């Protein structure tokens, strides 16, 4: 027999238990309210900091463009201006139209499009217009600029390269074509080695691929100068067929903020900001005391007492030379690559800067040529699908640094999905060679700084020019690119001290679009609709013969015969 006993809890105890539960519920609710209030306070503080930074940033923008992202918040020391230690810009001047500059800087994207449209005009040359006169006139201005600059006149050689150097450049370009068709660098190099042994029938009819843009007699000028810098004039044209001021379309991506220095968002990249602060400490800085009362260009290169050259010399050991002399990253000497294997990893340099006693005006600073702004450049479009691209109306010799690729330095964590299409990766978490190099500097730097550099070497950083960029942002893709990109550090060794330097792989003739290879992942998407128009374009129905390294013979030999006749 089953007996069920019921025990009744005294009413007094039930009341106590219920009161206790109610008390716990109220405490939990109050705790949630406090947590929510604290979160709201933090969000408000965060927004106030951003608003304050934005307000200060706007003030600096109004003053001049090189200050655009120069003020930062250091997590330890408060607000710090890093412009001297990292983000020193080239010279800026805006006297032509400061009011218009201010109006454009503070405008939204739709308003910027309206401003550009309102300022657009149709420009027409004289009836007796000579289609080559434009190139001739630009060349005269260039030669005048060189002749009036004592340093350029004395040290800069403005001429075509010699046959041996140009031959090596052609070989590098041909190898790049083969390697660029494989997502894995090692696999690409294997194909390069195999193709060295192949021979093919030589191909003629390459003249159609020598694409040179000759400005038409009538053009639409969107702006005289997208930079607003009187010392760095960059006009923008639209040369689409049947286009008028009424039906002209200006895309959002032309309204980016034009800058000539990299910057970081320290609210996101706090570790990088800390590394910048550490790099400023006396024990960690890299600058030289080289100077001369006799020489206008200080001979820092090959000066064993120059700290900057010493670091540069160490980085030369990255190169795979196979017994050959390393590539010299010297101010007035052309840069000719000798080996394409892991070239972005291996061809790394360190240059003097304005923090040095030489002020970067020396033989150990290839970026000095870029700061001279020797070569005039235009941005234009002839195909709506391709968009705006740069070209120069003057000849640019092979191996010449042309421009920097600048933007916001961001870790992959903060990169948007579409940002990567615009961006260039500057550090790789698998770069063991660089990691070993920074740890080898332990006797020169503080322990904390070395550890920080080691940590940063495990993070993938990018330069993202989508919203803030320069001429490098508009460099077009080509399956046979005429420029390449290399890393040159200045002042120190954090990712924030990297300069991405675009230099020419071959002699570039007037009217030729300036291009880089966007890489396998991007180019693979272009297989069916790439419009680069080069002889080895992935979308070229006649480009099959150029998929092998012997395409070098297909290109060089016909050109050689043409020059001999």
Secondary structure, 3 states (H helix, E strand, C coil): CCCCCCCCCCHHHHHHHHHHHHHHHHHHHHHHHHHHHHHHHHHHHHHHHHHHHHHHHHHHHHHCHHHCCCEEEECCCEEEECCCCCCCCCCCCCCCCHHHHHHHHCCCHHHHHHHHHHHCEEEECCCCCCCCHHHHHHHHHHHHHHHHCHHHHHHCCCCCCCHHHHHHHHHHHHHHHHHCCCCCHHHHHHHHHHHCCCCCCCCCCHHHHCCCCCCCCEEEEEECCCCCCCCCCCCEEECCCCCCCCCCCCCHHHCCEECCCCECCCCCCHHHHHHHHHHCCCCCCCCCCCCCCCCCCECCCCCCCCHHHHHHHHHHCCCCCCCCCCCCCCCCCCCCCCCCCCHHHHCEEEECCCCCCCCCCECCCCHHHHHHCCCCCEEECCCCCCCCEEECCCCECCCCEEEEECCEEEEHHHCCCCHHHCCEECCCCCCHHHHHHHHCCCCCCCHHHHHHHHHHCCCCEEEECCCEECHHHHCEECCCCCEEEEEEEECCCCHHHEEEEEEECCCECCCCECEECCCHHHHHCCCCCCCCCCCCCCCCCCCHHHHCCCHHHHHHHHHHHHHHC
